Amino acid sequence: MGLLPDQVNVLVQTVTQEEVDLHFGVYERMLAEKLGVVPPIQ
């Protein structure tokens, strides 16, 4: 791609399975609200 090694910056963040499950649960809830499957949280 024509980039020098100094121009490439890769950040890797390690997360636990619990964090993945939590974020997926939030995403799943938002998607369900958007689809009208569940009422929005007031």
PDB file with SEQRES, HELIX, SHEET and CRYST1 records, atoms N, CA, C and O in Angstrom:
SEQRES   1 A   42  MET GLY LEU LEU PRO ASP GLN VAL ASN VAL LEU VAL GLN          
SEQRES   2 A   42  THR VAL THR GLN GLU GLU VAL ASP LEU HIS PHE GLY VAL          
SEQRES   3 A   42  TYR GLU ARG MET LEU ALA GLU LYS LEU GLY VAL VAL PRO          
SEQRES   4 A   42  PRO ILE GLN                                                  
HELIX    1 AA1 PRO A    5  GLN A    7  5                                   3    
HELIX    2 AA2 GLN A   17  LEU A   35  1                                  19    
CRYST1    1.000    1.000    1.000  90.00  90.00  90.00 P 1           1          
ATOM      1  N   MET A   1       0.827  -1.201   0.000  1.00  0.00           N  
ATOM      2  CA  MET A   1       0.000   0.000   0.000  1.00  0.00           C  
ATOM      3  C   MET A   1       0.864   1.255   0.000  1.00  0.00           C  
ATOM      4  O   MET A   1       0.344   2.369   0.054  1.00  0.00           O  
ATOM      5  N   GLY A   2       2.141   1.082  -0.059  1.00  0.00           N  
ATOM      6  CA  GLY A   2       3.009   2.235  -0.120  1.00  0.00           C  
ATOM      7  C   GLY A   2       3.250   2.917   1.209  1.00  0.00           C  
ATOM      8  O   GLY A   2       3.672   4.073   1.237  1.00  0.00           O  
ATOM      9  N   LEU A   3       2.991   2.225   2.318  1.00  0.00           N  
ATOM     10  CA  LEU A   3       3.204   2.821   3.636  1.00  0.00           C  
ATOM     11  C   LEU A   3       4.531   2.355   4.215  1.00  0.00           C  
ATOM     12  O   LEU A   3       4.939   1.207   4.040  1.00  0.00           O  
ATOM     13  N   LEU A   4       5.184   3.260   4.897  1.00  0.00           N  
ATOM     14  CA  LEU A   4       6.401   2.904   5.606  1.00  0.00           C  
ATOM     15  C   LEU A   4       6.032   2.258   6.940  1.00  0.00           C  
ATOM     16  O   LEU A   4       4.959   2.539   7.474  1.00  0.00           O  
ATOM     17  N   PRO A   5       6.885   1.407   7.486  1.00  0.00           N  
ATOM     18  CA  PRO A   5       6.579   0.780   8.786  1.00  0.00           C  
ATOM     19  C   PRO A   5       6.238   1.798   9.873  1.00  0.00           C  
ATOM     20  O   PRO A   5       5.413   1.517  10.742  1.00  0.00           O  
ATOM     21  N   ASP A   6       6.859   2.973   9.835  1.00  0.00           N  
ATOM     22  CA  ASP A   6       6.569   4.005  10.837  1.00  0.00           C  
ATOM     23  C   ASP A   6       5.173   4.598  10.682  1.00  0.00           C  
ATOM     24  O   ASP A   6       4.665   5.230  11.608  1.00  0.00           O  
ATOM     25  N   GLN A   7       4.549   4.400   9.523  1.00  0.00           N  
ATOM     26  CA  GLN A   7       3.226   4.968   9.278  1.00  0.00           C  
ATOM     27  C   GLN A   7       2.104   4.006   9.661  1.00  0.00           C  
ATOM     28  O   GLN A   7       0.930   4.378   9.647  1.00  0.00           O  
ATOM     29  N   VAL A   8       2.463   2.782   9.999  1.00  0.00           N  
ATOM     30  CA  VAL A   8       1.462   1.773  10.348  1.00  0.00           C  
ATOM     31  C   VAL A   8       1.376   1.677  11.867  1.00  0.00           C  
ATOM     32  O   VAL A   8       2.379   1.470  12.550  1.00  0.00           O  
ATOM     33  N   ASN A   9       0.164   1.830  12.377  1.00  0.00           N  
ATOM     34  CA  ASN A   9      -0.040   1.790  13.822  1.00  0.00           C  
ATOM     35  C   ASN A   9      -1.196   0.839  14.111  1.00  0.00           C  
ATOM     36  O   ASN A   9      -2.334   1.110  13.729  1.00  0.00           O  
ATOM     37  N   VAL A  10      -0.913  -0.262  14.778  1.00  0.00           N  
ATOM     38  CA  VAL A  10      -1.939  -1.256  15.089  1.00  0.00           C  
ATOM     39  C   VAL A  10      -2.077  -1.341  16.602  1.00  0.00           C  
ATOM     40  O   VAL A  10      -1.103  -1.585  17.315  1.00  0.00           O  
ATOM     41  N   LEU A  11      -3.302  -1.135  17.081  1.00  0.00           N  
ATOM     42  CA  LEU A  11      -3.571  -1.239  18.512  1.00  0.00           C  
ATOM     43  C   LEU A  11      -4.431  -2.469  18.766  1.00  0.00           C  
ATOM     44  O   LEU A  11      -5.465  -2.650  18.123  1.00  0.00           O  
ATOM     45  N   VAL A  12      -4.014  -3.301  19.687  1.00  0.00           N  
ATOM     46  CA  VAL A  12      -4.781  -4.496  20.046  1.00  0.00           C  
ATOM     47  C   VAL A  12      -5.166  -4.377  21.506  1.00  0.00           C  
ATOM     48  O   VAL A  12      -4.311  -4.203  22.374  1.00  0.00           O  
ATOM     49  N   GLN A  13      -6.470  -4.473  21.771  1.00  0.00           N  
ATOM     50  CA  GLN A  13      -6.946  -4.398  23.153  1.00  0.00           C  
ATOM     51  C   GLN A  13      -7.573  -5.731  23.524  1.00  0.00           C  
ATOM     52  O   GLN A  13      -8.488  -6.207  22.852  1.00  0.00           O  
ATOM     53  N   THR A  14      -7.080  -6.324  24.583  1.00  0.00           N  
ATOM     54  CA  THR A  14      -7.597  -7.607  25.047  1.00  0.00           C  
ATOM     55  C   THR A  14      -8.793  -7.355  25.965  1.00  0.00           C  
ATOM     56  O   THR A  14      -8.720  -6.538  26.883  1.00  0.00           O  
ATOM     57  N   VAL A  15      -9.880  -8.057  25.711  1.00  0.00           N  
ATOM     58  CA  VAL A  15     -11.058  -7.947  26.565  1.00  0.00           C  
ATOM     59  C   VAL A  15     -11.466  -9.334  27.038  1.00  0.00           C  
ATOM     60  O   VAL A  15     -11.122 -10.343  26.423  1.00  0.00           O  
ATOM     61  N   THR A  16     -12.198  -9.366  28.132  1.00  0.00           N  
ATOM     62  CA  THR A  16     -12.648 -10.649  28.671  1.00  0.00           C  
ATOM     63  C   THR A  16     -13.925 -11.093  27.967  1.00  0.00           C  
ATOM     64  O   THR A  16     -14.603 -10.293  27.323  1.00  0.00           O  
ATOM     65  N   GLN A  17     -14.242 -12.363  28.097  1.00  0.00           N  
ATOM     66  CA  GLN A  17     -15.477 -12.881  27.503  1.00  0.00           C  
ATOM     67  C   GLN A  17     -16.696 -12.208  28.119  1.00  0.00           C  
ATOM     68  O   GLN A  17     -17.704 -12.011  27.441  1.00  0.00           O  
ATOM     69  N   GLU A  18     -16.610 -11.850  29.409  1.00  0.00           N  
ATOM     70  CA  GLU A  18     -17.733 -11.180  30.072  1.00  0.00           C  
ATOM     71  C   GLU A  18     -17.999  -9.821  29.426  1.00  0.00           C  
ATOM     72  O   GLU A  18     -19.154  -9.434  29.249  1.00  0.00           O  
ATOM     73  N   GLU A  19     -16.929  -9.093  29.071  1.00  0.00           N  
ATOM     74  CA  GLU A  19     -17.102  -7.795  28.414  1.00  0.00           C  
ATOM     75  C   GLU A  19     -17.739  -7.965  27.034  1.00  0.00           C  
ATOM     76  O   GLU A  19     -18.592  -7.175  26.630  1.00  0.00           O  
ATOM     77  N   VAL A  20     -17.314  -9.000  26.324  1.00  0.00           N  
ATOM     78  CA  VAL A  20     -17.899  -9.274  25.004  1.00  0.00           C  
ATOM     79  C   VAL A  20     -19.389  -9.575  25.155  1.00  0.00           C  
ATOM     80  O   VAL A  20     -20.211  -9.057  24.399  1.00  0.00           O  
ATOM     81  N   ASP A  21     -19.733 -10.412  26.133  1.00  0.00           N  
ATOM     82  CA  ASP A  21     -21.130 -10.778  26.364  1.00  0.00           C  
ATOM     83  C   ASP A  21     -21.954  -9.551  26.738  1.00  0.00           C  
ATOM     84  O   ASP A  21     -23.085  -9.398  26.278  1.00  0.00           O  
ATOM     85  N   LEU A  22     -21.393  -8.676  27.570  1.00  0.00           N  
ATOM     86  CA  LEU A  22     -22.105  -7.473  27.995  1.00  0.00           C  
ATOM     87  C   LEU A  22     -22.400  -6.578  26.793  1.00  0.00           C  
ATOM     88  O   LEU A  22     -23.533  -6.135  26.609  1.00  0.00           O  
ATOM     89  N   HIS A  23     -21.380  -6.312  25.978  1.00  0.00           N  
ATOM     90  CA  HIS A  23     -21.567  -5.418  24.837  1.00  0.00           C  
ATOM     91  C   HIS A  23     -22.509  -6.036  23.807  1.00  0.00           C  
ATOM     92  O   HIS A  23     -23.307  -5.329  23.191  1.00  0.00           O  
ATOM     93  N   PHE A  24     -22.419  -7.357  23.618  1.00  0.00           N  
ATOM     94  CA  PHE A  24     -23.317  -8.007  22.682  1.00  0.00           C  
ATOM     95  C   PHE A  24     -24.755  -7.924  23.185  1.00  0.00           C  
ATOM     96  O   PHE A  24     -25.687  -7.749  22.401  1.00  0.00           O  
ATOM     97  N   GLY A  25     -24.926  -8.051  24.508  1.00  0.00           N  
ATOM     98  CA  GLY A  25     -26.266  -7.952  25.084  1.00  0.00           C  
ATOM     99  C   GLY A  25     -26.874  -6.573  24.859  1.00  0.00           C  
ATOM    100  O   GLY A  25     -28.061  -6.451  24.556  1.00  0.00           O  
ATOM    101  N   VAL A  26     -26.053  -5.537  25.009  1.00  0.00           N  
ATOM    102  CA  VAL A  26     -26.527  -4.164  24.778  1.00  0.00           C  
ATOM    103  C   VAL A  26     -26.893  -3.989  23.315  1.00  0.00           C  
ATOM    104  O   VAL A  26     -27.933  -3.408  23.006  1.00  0.00           O  
ATOM    105  N   TYR A  27     -26.060  -4.479  22.412  1.00  0.00           N  
ATOM    106  CA  TYR A  27     -26.326  -4.370  20.969  1.00  0.00           C  
ATOM    107  C   TYR A  27     -27.595  -5.134  20.610  1.00  0.00           C  
ATOM    108  O   TYR A  27     -28.427  -4.659  19.837  1.00  0.00           O  
ATOM    109  N   GLU A  28     -27.724  -6.326  21.187  1.00  0.00           N  
ATOM    110  CA  GLU A  28     -28.900  -7.154  20.915  1.00  0.00           C  
ATOM    111  C   GLU A  28     -30.179  -6.438  21.367  1.00  0.00           C  
ATOM    112  O   GLU A  28     -31.193  -6.475  20.671  1.00  0.00           O  
ATOM    113  N   ARG A  29     -30.126  -5.790  22.530  1.00  0.00           N  
ATOM    114  CA  ARG A  29     -31.276  -5.054  23.056  1.00  0.00           C  
ATOM    115  C   ARG A  29     -31.637  -3.879  22.140  1.00  0.00           C  
ATOM    116  O   ARG A  29     -32.808  -3.658  21.833  1.00  0.00           O  
ATOM    117  N   MET A  30     -30.619  -3.130  21.709  1.00  0.00           N  
ATOM    118  CA  MET A  30     -30.866  -1.978  20.823  1.00  0.00           C  
ATOM    119  C   MET A  30     -31.488  -2.440  19.515  1.00  0.00           C  
ATOM    120  O   MET A  30     -32.403  -1.799  18.997  1.00  0.00           O  
ATOM    121  N   LEU A  31     -30.992  -3.551  18.980  1.00  0.00           N  
ATOM    122  CA  LEU A  31     -31.533  -4.079  17.732  1.00  0.00           C  
ATOM    123  C   LEU A  31     -32.981  -4.520  17.916  1.00  0.00           C  
ATOM    124  O   LEU A  31     -33.822  -4.276  17.051  1.00  0.00           O  
ATOM    125  N   ALA A  32     -33.275  -5.171  19.044  1.00  0.00           N  
ATOM    126  CA  ALA A  32     -34.645  -5.614  19.318  1.00  0.00           C  
ATOM    127  C   ALA A  32     -35.585  -4.417  19.443  1.00  0.00           C  
ATOM    128  O   ALA A  32     -36.717  -4.462  18.963  1.00  0.00           O  
ATOM    129  N   GLU A  33     -35.113  -3.336  20.094  1.00  0.00           N  
ATOM    130  CA  GLU A  33     -35.938  -2.126  20.199  1.00  0.00           C  
ATOM    131  C   GLU A  33     -36.195  -1.536  18.817  1.00  0.00           C  
ATOM    132  O   GLU A  33     -37.314  -1.128  18.506  1.00  0.00           O  
ATOM    133  N   LYS A  34     -35.160  -1.495  17.996  1.00  0.00           N  
ATOM    134  CA  LYS A  34     -35.278  -0.911  16.651  1.00  0.00           C  
ATOM    135  C   LYS A  34     -36.280  -1.711  15.808  1.00  0.00           C  
ATOM    136  O   LYS A  34     -37.031  -1.141  15.017  1.00  0.00           O  
ATOM    137  N   LEU A  35     -36.281  -3.027  15.985  1.00  0.00           N  
ATOM    138  CA  LEU A  35     -37.181  -3.876  15.218  1.00  0.00           C  
ATOM    139  C   LEU A  35     -38.589  -3.902  15.822  1.00  0.00           C  
ATOM    140  O   LEU A  35     -39.519  -4.437  15.219  1.00  0.00           O  
ATOM    141  N   GLY A  36     -38.738  -3.321  17.019  1.00  0.00           N  
ATOM    142  CA  GLY A  36     -40.036  -3.284  17.657  1.00  0.00           C  
ATOM    143  C   GLY A  36     -40.409  -4.558  18.375  1.00  0.00           C  
ATOM    144  O   GLY A  36     -41.575  -4.761  18.711  1.00  0.00           O  
ATOM    145  N   VAL A  37     -39.433  -5.425  18.616  1.00  0.00           N  
ATOM    146  CA  VAL A  37     -39.694  -6.688  19.295  1.00  0.00           C  
ATOM    147  C   VAL A  37     -39.928  -6.455  20.780  1.00  0.00           C  
ATOM    148  O   VAL A  37     -40.759  -7.119  21.399  1.00  0.00           O  
ATOM    149  N   VAL A  38     -39.185  -5.501  21.347  1.00  0.00           N  
ATOM    150  CA  VAL A  38     -39.324  -5.166  22.761  1.00  0.00           C  
ATOM    151  C   VAL A  38     -39.535  -3.659  22.878  1.00  0.00           C  
ATOM    152  O   VAL A  38     -39.029  -2.905  22.047  1.00  0.00           O  
ATOM    153  N   PRO A  39     -40.276  -3.204  23.898  1.00  0.00           N  
ATOM    154  CA  PRO A  39     -40.465  -1.763  24.083  1.00  0.00           C  
ATOM    155  C   PRO A  39     -39.169  -1.115  24.571  1.00  0.00           C  
ATOM    156  O   PRO A  39     -38.397  -1.749  25.291  1.00  0.00           O  
ATOM    157  N   PRO A  40     -38.922   0.140  24.187  1.00  0.00           N  
ATOM    158  CA  PRO A  40     -37.731   0.851  24.663  1.00  0.00           C  
ATOM    159  C   PRO A  40     -37.730   0.994  26.178  1.00  0.00           C  
ATOM    160  O   PRO A  40     -38.789   1.103  26.797  1.00  0.00           O  
ATOM    161  N   ILE A  41     -36.555   0.993  26.768  1.00  0.00           N  
ATOM    162  CA  ILE A  41     -36.418   1.207  28.212  1.00  0.00           C  
ATOM    163  C   ILE A  41     -36.630   2.688  28.491  1.00  0.00           C  
ATOM    164  O   ILE A  41     -36.024   3.543  27.845  1.00  0.00           O  
ATOM    165  N   GLN A  42     -37.493   2.985  29.455  1.00  0.00           N  
ATOM    166  CA  GLN A  42     -37.804   4.396  29.761  1.00  0.00           C  
ATOM    167  C   GLN A  42     -36.837   4.972  30.731  1.00  0.00           C  
ATOM    168  O   GLN A  42     -36.951   6.142  31.096  1.00  0.00           O  
TER     169      GLN A  42                                                      
END                                                                             
